[in-house]
Amino acid sequence: MTSNSRVVVIGAGLAGVRLARRLAELGVPAVLVGDEEHTPYNRVLLAEVLAGRYAPEVIALPSPERLTRGRAVRVDRAERRVHFADGSAIAYDTLVLATGSNPVLPPLRGLFSPDRHELPEGIHAFRTMDDCLGLSGAVRPGVRAVVIGGGLLGVSAARALAERGAQVVLAQQSERLMERQLDPPASALVLRHLKDRGVEVHTECRVRGVRCVGGAVRSVEMADGYTLGADLVVLACGVHPRVGLAQDAGLAVHRGVIVDDELRTSDPNIRAIGDCAQHDGRVYGLAAPALEQAEVLAGLLAGTAAAGTAAGYTGTRALTRLTLASGTPLDLAAFGEPTPRPGDDVIQLADATRGTYRKVVVRDDRLVGGVLVGELGTVGALARAWEGAEPLPTDGAPLLHLLTNDGGS
């Protein structure tokens, strides 16, 4: 890439901001375009803003100098121009899609109607700063809040609302909380934590619809006919990659925008990183892979190994971590394969009094996965052992040391 080539980055989330800043450090001119009115922020910490622990400005990201606000509506690949909703356009030599993901809005009866295309009053997604501020403005002590979805996002939202004094009910369709990341004992600890905060949790519970009066939510209807009174409803049903811009431009899209090891899409002049990108069949949807992709792409675009390697991006061994510090802390981490196969060795340490749980899975003398809840001083050392994929000493003592030593993070 020549020094005067223009890079345009669409999306001012973690991935886009990191890429723009690294390119600036490497002397590559880049324009970052975001469609939110707010200063770019760390989406991972929105639950702490909702809980009242942080003000919005505390989670702001260091923004690059060349930040433009606008909503991209069309990519003209032939002319290499991005067109925006206000009628303006910007030319690019290399376009980077860092468009992130959108919340999943479940097909609930009463959620939308032919004459209404916005969520009814009192029903909120929980994905953006506007979502967070809308919820913060609506929550007050004693308000009845129903959170639909018991994954990472639902647990975070339910706990934050409870911290603000709401009467919270969490409805989870599957049999336990955070089943994608946690094993049953760890899920049980999260359940206990929420119940201790006053959250009422219903698992194996399917929501059928919402009832609105005068355009505002009044109750949530369950599939078994049970009705939950509600002043607030939070939709925490997951996210899906935001790929509409790429699809309309004719790029190859499956679940996400398909990219190769150089994070190049089916158009050699367009790259994609973060939640919207699908690499080697995988969409990560986590902060760590998004940041790693940004670092690698910065190096590739700058033609230097300072931020990336010549081999490009080869995937991320991603660790899921949730830390909610307000009130009584909730801290958990999961990585790799926490469900053992036949023949695997499993080491577990649990302390019911302290509410802590640590489990690791070893296969062929290698650490392949783990789950930790509470007092996560060991997570750093365990993650490094897992990421390195090196054989562990055969006597097992160092692994036990990692599990019990709280100085590893």
C-alpha positions as CSV (number, residue, x, y, z in Angstrom):
1,M,0.0,0.0,0.0
2,T,1.3,3.4,-0.9
3,S,1.7,6.0,1.8
4,N,-1.1,8.2,0.4
5,S,-3.6,5.3,0.0
6,R,-6.8,6.1,1.8
7,V,-8.3,3.7,4.3
8,V,-11.9,4.1,5.3
9,V,-13.1,2.2,8.4
10,I,-16.9,1.8,8.8
11,G,-17.7,1.2,12.5
12,A,-16.4,2.9,15.6
13,G,-16.6,0.0,18.1
14,L,-13.6,-1.7,19.7
15,A,-12.3,-3.2,16.4
16,G,-12.7,0.0,14.3
17,V,-11.2,2.3,16.9
18,R,-8.2,0.0,17.6
19,L,-7.5,-0.3,13.8
20,A,-7.7,3.4,13.2
21,R,-5.4,4.2,16.1
22,R,-2.8,1.6,15.2
23,L,-2.8,2.8,11.5
24,A,-2.2,6.3,12.7
25,E,0.7,5.2,14.8
26,L,2.1,3.4,11.7
27,G,1.7,6.4,9.5
28,V,-1.2,5.2,7.4
29,P,-4.0,7.7,6.8
30,A,-7.4,6.4,7.9
31,V,-10.9,7.8,8.3
32,L,-13.1,6.2,11.0
33,V,-16.8,6.5,10.5
34,G,-19.3,5.8,13.3
35,D,-23.1,5.9,13.2
36,E,-23.7,6.6,16.9
37,E,-23.8,10.2,18.2
38,H,-21.8,9.2,21.3
39,T,-18.1,9.2,21.6
40,P,-16.8,5.6,20.8
41,Y,-17.1,3.5,23.9
42,N,-16.3,0.0,25.3
43,R,-19.5,-1.9,24.8
44,V,-18.3,-4.6,27.2
45,L,-18.8,-2.2,30.1
46,L,-22.3,-1.1,29.3
47,A,-23.7,-3.3,32.2
48,E,-21.6,-1.3,34.6
49,V,-23.0,1.9,33.3
50,L,-26.5,0.5,33.7
51,A,-25.7,-0.6,37.2
52,G,-24.7,3.0,38.1
53,R,-21.0,2.1,38.7
54,Y,-19.6,4.0,35.8
55,A,-20.7,7.2,34.1
56,P,-20.8,6.9,30.3
57,E,-17.7,9.0,29.8
58,V,-15.7,6.5,31.9
59,I,-16.0,3.8,29.3
60,A,-15.1,6.1,26.4
61,L,-12.4,4.8,24.0
62,P,-9.4,7.0,23.0
63,S,-10.8,8.2,19.7
64,P,-8.6,8.8,16.7
65,E,-8.3,12.3,15.3
66,R,-10.1,11.5,12.0
67,L,-13.5,10.5,13.3
68,T,-16.6,11.2,11.2
69,R,-20.2,10.5,12.1
70,G,-22.6,9.1,9.5
71,R,-24.7,6.1,8.6
72,A,-23.3,4.2,5.6
73,V,-26.1,3.0,3.3
74,R,-24.3,1.8,0.1
75,V,-20.9,0.7,-1.1
76,D,-20.2,1.4,-4.8
77,R,-17.4,-1.1,-5.4
78,A,-16.8,0.0,-9.0
79,E,-16.3,3.7,-8.0
80,R,-14.8,2.8,-4.6
81,R,-17.1,5.1,-2.7
82,V,-19.2,4.8,0.4
83,H,-22.5,6.6,0.3
84,F,-24.2,7.9,3.5
85,A,-27.8,8.5,4.6
86,D,-27.3,12.3,4.4
87,G,-26.4,12.1,0.7
88,S,-22.6,12.5,1.2
89,A,-20.0,10.1,0.0
90,I,-16.4,9.3,0.7
91,A,-13.8,7.6,-1.6
92,Y,-11.6,4.8,-0.5
93,D,-8.6,2.8,-1.7
94,T,-9.2,0.2,1.0
95,L,-12.5,-0.1,2.8
96,V,-12.7,-1.9,6.2
97,L,-16.0,-3.1,7.5
98,A,-16.1,-3.1,11.3
99,T,-19.9,-2.9,11.5
100,G,-20.3,-5.1,14.5
101,S,-23.5,-6.9,15.3
102,N,-27.2,-6.2,15.9
103,P,-29.4,-7.5,18.7
104,V,-31.6,-10.5,17.9
105,L,-35.3,-9.4,18.3
106,P,-37.3,-12.6,18.9
107,P,-40.6,-13.1,17.0
108,L,-42.8,-12.4,20.0
109,R,-46.5,-11.8,19.6
110,G,-47.2,-8.1,20.2
111,L,-43.6,-6.9,19.7
112,F,-44.3,-5.3,16.4
113,S,-47.4,-4.6,14.4
114,P,-48.0,-3.6,10.7
115,D,-48.3,0.1,11.7
116,R,-45.4,0.1,14.3
117,H,-41.8,-0.7,13.4
118,E,-40.2,0.5,16.6
119,L,-40.2,-1.3,19.9
120,P,-43.1,-0.4,22.2
121,E,-42.4,1.9,25.2
122,G,-40.7,0.0,28.0
123,I,-39.2,-2.7,25.7
124,H,-35.4,-2.3,25.2
125,A,-32.6,-4.1,23.4
126,F,-29.3,-3.9,25.3
127,R,-26.6,-3.4,22.8
128,T,-25.8,0.3,22.4
129,M,-25.2,3.3,24.6
130,D,-28.6,4.7,23.7
131,D,-30.2,1.3,24.8
132,C,-28.3,1.6,28.1
133,L,-29.2,5.2,28.7
134,G,-32.9,4.5,27.8
135,L,-32.9,1.7,30.4
136,S,-31.1,3.8,33.0
137,G,-33.7,6.5,32.6
138,A,-36.6,4.1,33.0
139,V,-35.4,2.0,35.9
140,R,-36.2,3.0,39.5
141,P,-36.6,1.1,42.7
142,G,-39.5,-1.3,42.6
143,V,-40.0,-1.2,38.8
144,R,-41.0,-4.6,37.4
145,A,-38.4,-5.7,34.9
146,V,-38.4,-8.9,32.8
147,V,-35.1,-9.9,31.1
148,I,-35.6,-12.4,28.2
149,G,-32.5,-14.5,27.7
150,G,-30.1,-16.1,30.2
151,G,-26.8,-15.8,28.3
152,L,-23.9,-13.5,29.1
153,L,-25.9,-10.4,28.1
154,G,-29.0,-11.4,30.0
155,V,-27.2,-12.2,33.2
156,S,-25.3,-8.9,33.0
157,A,-28.5,-6.9,32.4
158,A,-30.5,-8.7,35.2
159,R,-27.8,-8.1,37.7
160,A,-27.4,-4.5,36.8
161,L,-31.2,-3.8,37.0
162,A,-31.3,-5.6,40.4
163,E,-28.4,-3.3,41.6
164,R,-30.6,-0.4,40.7
165,G,-33.5,-1.7,42.9
166,A,-35.7,-3.2,40.2
167,Q,-37.8,-6.3,40.8
168,V,-36.2,-8.5,38.2
169,V,-37.4,-11.7,36.6
170,L,-35.1,-13.5,34.2
171,A,-36.7,-15.9,31.7
172,Q,-34.3,-18.4,30.1
173,Q,-35.5,-20.9,27.4
174,S,-32.8,-23.5,28.0
175,E,-32.3,-25.5,31.2
176,R,-29.6,-23.4,32.7
177,L,-27.9,-20.0,32.6
178,M,-25.0,-19.3,30.2
179,E,-25.1,-22.8,28.9
180,R,-22.8,-22.0,26.0
181,Q,-19.9,-21.0,28.3
182,L,-20.5,-22.7,31.6
183,D,-20.9,-26.3,32.9
184,P,-23.7,-27.1,35.3
185,P,-21.9,-26.4,38.6
186,A,-20.7,-23.0,37.3
187,S,-24.2,-22.2,36.0
188,A,-25.6,-23.1,39.4
189,L,-23.2,-20.6,41.1
190,V,-24.3,-17.8,38.7
191,L,-28.0,-18.7,39.5
192,R,-27.3,-18.5,43.2
193,H,-25.5,-15.2,42.7
194,L,-28.5,-13.7,40.9
195,K,-31.0,-15.1,43.4
196,D,-29.0,-13.6,46.3
197,R,-29.3,-10.2,44.5
198,G,-33.1,-10.7,44.4
199,V,-33.5,-11.8,40.8
200,E,-36.2,-14.4,40.2
201,V,-35.0,-16.9,37.6
202,H,-37.1,-19.2,35.4
203,T,-35.3,-21.7,33.2
204,E,-36.8,-24.0,30.6
205,C,-39.3,-21.2,30.1
206,R,-40.4,-19.9,26.7
207,V,-41.8,-16.4,26.2
208,R,-44.7,-16.3,23.8
209,G,-45.5,-12.6,23.6
210,V,-45.9,-9.2,25.2
211,R,-49.0,-7.3,26.0
212,C,-49.0,-3.6,25.4
213,V,-51.6,-1.0,26.4
214,G,-51.5,2.5,24.9
215,G,-48.2,1.6,23.2
216,A,-46.5,0.7,26.4
217,V,-45.6,-2.8,27.7
218,R,-47.7,-4.1,30.6
219,S,-47.0,-7.8,30.8
220,V,-45.1,-10.8,29.3
221,E,-46.9,-13.9,28.3
222,M,-45.3,-17.3,28.8
223,A,-45.9,-20.3,26.5
224,D,-47.6,-22.2,29.5
225,G,-50.1,-19.4,29.9
226,Y,-48.4,-17.8,32.9
227,T,-48.3,-14.0,32.8
228,L,-45.6,-11.8,34.3
229,G,-46.4,-8.1,35.0
230,A,-43.8,-5.9,33.5
231,D,-43.0,-2.2,33.3
232,L,-39.7,-2.9,31.5
233,V,-38.6,-5.7,29.2
234,V,-35.0,-6.3,28.2
235,L,-34.4,-8.4,25.1
236,A,-31.1,-10.2,25.7
237,C,-31.6,-12.9,23.1
238,G,-28.1,-12.7,21.5
239,V,-26.7,-10.9,18.5
240,H,-26.2,-11.5,14.8
241,P,-23.4,-10.0,12.6
242,R,-24.4,-6.7,10.9
243,V,-23.8,-7.7,7.3
244,G,-26.5,-5.8,5.4
245,L,-24.0,-3.3,3.9
246,A,-21.8,-6.1,2.7
247,Q,-24.7,-8.2,1.3
248,D,-26.1,-5.2,-0.6
249,A,-22.6,-4.7,-2.1
250,G,-22.5,-8.2,-3.4
251,L,-19.8,-9.5,-1.0
252,A,-19.7,-13.2,0.0
253,V,-21.6,-13.5,3.2
254,H,-22.6,-16.6,5.2
255,R,-23.2,-15.9,8.9
256,G,-20.7,-13.1,8.7
257,V,-18.7,-11.4,6.0
258,I,-16.4,-14.1,4.8
259,V,-12.7,-13.2,5.1
260,D,-9.4,-14.9,4.4
261,D,-6.2,-14.9,6.5
262,E,-5.5,-11.3,5.4
263,L,-9.0,-10.4,6.5
264,R,-9.8,-9.7,2.8
265,T,-13.4,-10.2,1.7
266,S,-14.4,-11.4,-1.8
267,D,-13.5,-7.9,-3.0
268,P,-9.7,-7.5,-2.7
269,N,-10.2,-3.8,-1.8
270,I,-12.5,-4.5,1.1
271,R,-11.6,-6.1,4.4
272,A,-13.7,-7.0,7.5
273,I,-12.9,-7.3,11.2
274,G,-14.7,-7.8,14.5
275,D,-18.2,-9.1,15.1
276,C,-19.3,-8.8,11.4
277,A,-16.4,-11.0,10.1
278,Q,-16.4,-14.7,9.5
279,H,-12.9,-16.3,9.4
280,D,-12.4,-20.0,8.7
281,G,-16.1,-20.6,9.3
282,R,-16.2,-18.9,12.7
283,V,-17.8,-15.6,13.9
284,Y,-16.4,-14.9,17.3
285,G,-18.5,-12.1,18.7
286,L,-16.0,-11.4,21.4
287,A,-13.7,-8.4,22.2
288,A,-10.3,-10.3,22.2
289,P,-10.6,-11.6,18.6
290,A,-11.8,-8.3,17.3
291,L,-8.8,-6.5,18.8
292,E,-6.4,-9.1,17.5
293,Q,-7.9,-8.9,14.0
294,A,-7.5,-5.1,14.2
295,E,-3.8,-5.4,15.2
296,V,-3.1,-7.9,12.4
297,L,-4.8,-5.9,9.8
298,A,-3.0,-2.7,10.8
299,G,0.3,-4.5,10.2
300,L,-0.9,-5.9,6.9
301,L,-2.1,-2.5,5.6
302,A,1.1,-0.7,6.8
303,G,3.3,-3.4,5.3
304,T,5.1,-4.0,8.6
305,A,5.3,-6.9,11.0
306,A,5.0,-4.4,13.9
307,A,1.3,-5.0,14.4
308,G,0.8,-8.3,12.5
309,T,2.7,-11.1,11.0
310,A,3.3,-12.0,7.4
311,A,1.1,-15.1,7.9
312,G,-1.9,-12.9,8.6
313,Y,-4.7,-13.8,10.9
314,T,-4.9,-17.5,11.9
315,G,-7.7,-17.3,14.5
316,T,-8.0,-16.5,18.2
317,R,-8.1,-18.8,21.1
318,A,-10.8,-16.7,22.8
319,L,-11.5,-16.6,26.5
320,T,-15.0,-15.4,27.7
321,R,-14.8,-13.3,30.8
322,L,-17.5,-11.5,32.7
323,T,-16.6,-9.1,35.5
324,L,-19.3,-7.1,37.2
325,A,-17.8,-5.1,40.0
326,S,-20.7,-3.1,41.4
327,G,-22.2,-4.3,44.7
328,T,-21.2,-7.9,45.3
329,P,-18.8,-8.8,42.5
330,L,-19.5,-11.4,39.9
331,D,-16.4,-12.7,38.2
332,L,-16.3,-15.7,35.8
333,A,-14.2,-17.0,32.9
334,A,-14.5,-19.9,30.5
335,F,-12.1,-21.0,27.7
336,G,-11.5,-23.8,25.3
337,E,-13.5,-27.1,25.9
338,P,-14.8,-27.2,29.4
339,T,-16.8,-30.4,28.7
340,P,-14.4,-33.4,28.9
341,R,-14.3,-36.2,26.4
342,P,-13.8,-39.9,27.5
343,G,-10.2,-40.3,28.6
344,D,-9.7,-36.6,29.6
345,D,-8.4,-35.7,33.0
346,V,-10.5,-33.2,35.0
347,I,-9.4,-31.3,38.1
348,Q,-12.1,-29.5,40.0
349,L,-11.9,-27.3,43.1
350,A,-15.1,-25.9,44.7
351,D,-15.8,-23.9,47.8
352,A,-19.5,-23.6,48.4
353,T,-19.1,-21.1,51.3
354,R,-17.0,-18.7,49.3
355,G,-19.0,-19.4,46.1
356,T,-16.0,-20.3,44.0
357,Y,-15.5,-23.0,41.5
358,R,-12.5,-23.9,39.4
359,K,-12.3,-26.7,36.8
360,V,-9.8,-27.5,34.1
361,V,-9.7,-30.2,31.4
362,V,-6.5,-31.9,30.4
363,R,-6.1,-34.0,27.2
364,D,-2.9,-35.6,26.2
365,D,-1.0,-33.6,28.8
366,R,-2.3,-30.3,27.4
367,L,-4.8,-27.9,29.0
368,V,-7.7,-27.8,26.6
369,G,-10.4,-25.9,28.6
370,G,-11.6,-24.6,31.9
371,V,-14.3,-22.8,33.8
372,L,-13.7,-20.5,36.8
373,V,-16.2,-18.6,39.0
374,G,-15.3,-16.1,41.7
375,E,-11.8,-15.0,42.8
376,L,-10.2,-15.3,39.5
377,G,-6.6,-14.6,40.4
378,T,-5.6,-17.8,38.6
379,V,-7.3,-17.0,35.2
380,G,-4.2,-15.2,33.7
381,A,-1.8,-18.1,34.3
382,L,-4.3,-20.7,33.2
383,A,-5.2,-18.8,30.1
384,R,-1.5,-18.5,29.2
385,A,-1.0,-22.2,29.7
386,W,-4.0,-22.9,27.4
387,E,-3.0,-20.4,24.8
388,G,0.5,-21.7,24.6
389,A,-0.8,-25.3,24.0
390,E,2.4,-26.7,25.5
391,P,2.6,-30.1,27.1
392,L,2.1,-29.9,30.9
393,P,4.6,-31.5,33.3
394,T,3.4,-35.1,34.0
395,D,3.4,-34.9,37.8
396,G,0.4,-32.5,37.8
397,A,1.8,-30.4,40.6
398,P,2.3,-27.2,38.5
399,L,-1.3,-27.4,37.3
400,L,-2.6,-27.7,40.8
401,H,-0.4,-24.7,41.7
402,L,-2.0,-22.7,38.9
403,L,-5.5,-23.6,40.2
404,T,-4.7,-22.6,43.7
405,N,-2.3,-19.7,43.2
406,D,-4.2,-16.3,43.2
407,G,-1.3,-14.4,41.9
408,G,-1.6,-15.6,38.3
409,S,-3.7,-12.8,36.7
